[in-house]
């Protein structure tokens, strides 16, 4: 009986390595395409918001006119273009959002007045909360000086 000689161990090892590398290449190509199409794209606005902030320098409530006068400053370099305000009351309630017609560029200091005729601010408020609507995690609150 005659036995056939198989392939040499060296050739078998080279073939196994080549097959394993081909499978690894196919899998890495598939995974990179899968990840790039199924993960959400990075949101540039959210990244910019890391470097955004503002401060409330003054808040004054005028009881004669029922208005609030604010002074705001952008303390960073990112434009804050969409600002809003909430008023909290002593009974724990919160007003609806009041849009502020103000944009704060890098380093800008701006004053604005919230009048009772447009915002329905009553004398029973306790503090005001200012929020940047394009960076919602940037909020500051202040109790107002009353006169």
C-alpha positions in Angstrom: 0.0 0.0 0.0 1.3 3.4 -0.9 0.7 6.5 1.3 0.4 9.9 -0.3 2.6 12.6 1.0 0.6 15.6 2.3 1.6 19.2 2.2 4.5 20.2 4.2 3.9 21.7 7.7 5.6 25.0 6.6 3.2 25.4 3.6 0.2 24.6 5.8 1.3 27.2 8.4 1.7 29.9 5.7 -1.8 29.1 4.3 -3.4 29.2 7.7 -1.8 32.6 8.4 -2.9 34.0 5.0 -6.5 32.8 5.5 -6.6 34.3 9.1 -5.2 37.7 7.8 -7.8 37.8 5.0 -10.6 37.1 7.4 -9.2 39.8 9.8 -9.0 42.3 6.9 -12.6 41.6 5.8 -13.9 42.0 9.4 -12.0 45.2 10.0 -13.4 46.7 6.8 -17.0 45.7 7.8 -16.6 47.0 11.3 -15.3 50.4 10.2 -18.1 50.8 7.7 -20.7 49.7 10.3 -19.4 52.2 13.0 -19.2 55.1 10.6 -22.8 54.7 9.4 -24.5 53.7 12.6 -22.9 56.1 15.2 -24.3 59.7 15.4 -22.2 62.4 13.9 -20.4 64.7 16.4 -22.4 67.7 17.2 -20.3 70.8 16.7 -22.7 73.0 18.8 -22.3 70.7 21.8 -18.5 70.8 21.4 -18.6 74.6 21.2 -20.8 74.8 24.3 -17.9 73.4 26.4 -16.1 76.7 25.8 -19.2 79.0 26.3 -20.3 80.8 29.5 -21.8 84.0 30.7 -22.3 85.9 33.9 -25.2 88.0 35.4 -23.6 91.1 36.8 -26.7 92.8 38.1 -30.4 92.2 38.4 -32.6 95.0 39.6 -36.4 94.9 40.1 -38.2 98.2 39.8 -41.5 97.9 41.8 -42.8 101.1 40.2 -42.7 99.8 36.7 -42.7 96.1 37.5 -39.6 95.5 35.4 -36.3 93.7 35.8 -33.1 95.2 34.5 -30.2 92.8 33.8 -26.6 93.2 32.9 -25.1 90.1 31.2 -21.6 89.4 30.0 -20.2 86.6 27.8 -17.2 85.5 29.7 -15.8 83.3 26.9 -15.3 83.3 23.2 -18.3 81.4 21.8 -21.3 83.5 20.6 -24.4 83.1 22.7 -27.2 84.0 20.3 -30.3 82.7 21.8 -31.0 83.7 25.4 -34.0 83.1 27.5 -35.2 83.8 31.0 -37.4 82.1 33.6 -38.8 83.7 36.7 -39.3 81.6 39.9 -41.8 82.6 42.5 -41.9 82.3 46.2 -44.6 79.6 46.0 -42.3 77.4 43.9 -43.9 78.0 40.5 -41.9 78.8 37.4 -42.8 81.1 34.6 -42.7 80.2 31.0 -39.7 80.9 28.9 -39.2 84.6 28.0 -37.1 85.1 24.9 -34.5 87.8 25.3 -33.6 89.7 22.2 -29.9 89.7 22.9 -26.8 88.1 21.5 -23.6 88.0 23.4 -20.4 87.9 21.4 -17.0 87.2 23.0 -16.6 89.5 26.0 -19.8 91.5 25.3 -21.5 93.2 28.2 -25.2 94.1 27.5 -28.0 95.5 29.6 -31.6 94.7 29.0 -35.0 95.3 30.6 -37.8 92.8 31.0 -41.0 94.9 31.4 -44.2 93.6 33.0 -46.3 94.4 30.0 -44.6 91.7 27.9 -43.5 89.2 30.6 -46.1 89.3 33.3 -43.6 89.6 36.1 -45.4 89.9 39.4 -44.0 91.2 42.7 -44.0 87.7 44.2 -41.0 86.4 42.3 -37.9 85.2 44.1 -35.2 84.9 41.4 -34.6 84.9 37.7 -32.9 82.2 35.8 -31.1 83.1 32.5 -30.3 80.3 30.1 -28.5 80.2 26.8 -30.9 78.2 24.5 -28.2 77.2 22.1 -26.2 75.9 25.0 -28.9 74.7 27.4 -26.5 73.5 30.1 -25.3 77.1 30.5 -27.7 78.6 33.0 -27.2 81.2 35.8 -29.7 82.4 38.4 -29.8 85.6 40.4 -31.9 87.2 43.1 -32.7 90.8 42.1 -32.2 93.9 44.2 -35.6 95.5 44.7 -36.3 99.2 44.8 
